[in-house]
Amino acid sequence: MNWRMLVALAGAAAGLMYLFDPDAGARRRAQMREQWTELTRRAGDALGVATETAPARVSETLEPALRLLSTLGGALFAVWGLRRLDELVDALGELVQG
C-alpha cells in the first residue's frame, strides 16, 4: 500500500468518525443537511433566474447581428445579380426573339 492511499484512507476514516461521533455526530449531520439544502435551493434559484433571462439577453444580442448579416447578404446578392445582369438581359432577349 502506498503512502497516498494510506493518507486517503486515514482522512476518510477521520471524516466518518467526525460525522458519526456519538456525542455530536447527529448535530453535525443535521448542519450538513441544512447547508446542503440551502446550497441546492440557491443553485436552483440562480439557475431559474438564468433560464428566465437568458432568452431575452440572447435575443437582444442576436437580433442586431442577424439584421446586419441579412443586410450584407442582400447587398452581396444584389452585387452578384448586377454582375450577371448582362447575361440575364441576353437570355431574356433570346426568349423574346424566340
Order of alpha helices (4+ residues) and beta strands (2+ residues): alpha-alpha-alpha
